[in-house]
Amino acid sequence: MDDKPHKKASERAADERKARAAQKLRENLMRRKQQSRARRKGAADETDGLPAADSREDGDH
């Protein structure tokens, strides 16, 4: 049996994973740059996710 076609598929999958990871890193870098620019201008950060947890230790809200 020849494992070469199977190896090609695994290499292709690895290349696709690397490409997805690279794209995510680029998106993250762009987001961080945008946040940094906004902070310099004094604007609030835009969030895509949940708001940060309340860090007060007294438990009063």
N, C-alpha and C positions, 0 to 999 in steps of 0.2 A: 504494500500500500504506500501511496505517496501522500505525505502530510503537508505538502507545499500549498495546496489550495486552502486548507484549514489555517495554515500559518498566515496566509495572505489576509484572510478574514479577521484574524486576531490582530494583525498589524493595522488593518483598516480601522478596527474598533479602537485601538490604542490611539491612532492618529485623530479620530473623531473626539475621543475624551480629551486629548491635549488641546484640540481646537476649542472645545467648549470651555475648558478651564481658562484658556487664554482670553476668550471673549468675556468671561465673568470677571477676570482680573482687570481687563480694560474698562468694563462698566464700573467696577468698584473704584478704580483710580479716577475716572471722570466724576463720579459722585463725590469722592473725597475732595477733589479739586474745587468742585462747585460749592461744597460746604465751606471750604477754606475761604474762598472768595466772598461768600455771603457773610461769614464772620468778620472779615476785614471791613466790609461795608456796614456792619452792624445789623444786618437782617437776620431774622430767625431761621433756623434750619427747617427744611421741609423733610418730613418723615414719611416713609412708605409703610412702615409697620406700626406696631403698637407703641403707645407712649411709654416713656421710661417709668420705672417704678418709683414711688415716693421713697426717698432715702432718709426721711426723718425717723429717728429712733423712738420718739415719744409715743407714736401710735395715733396721735391726734390728726385728724384731717380737716 
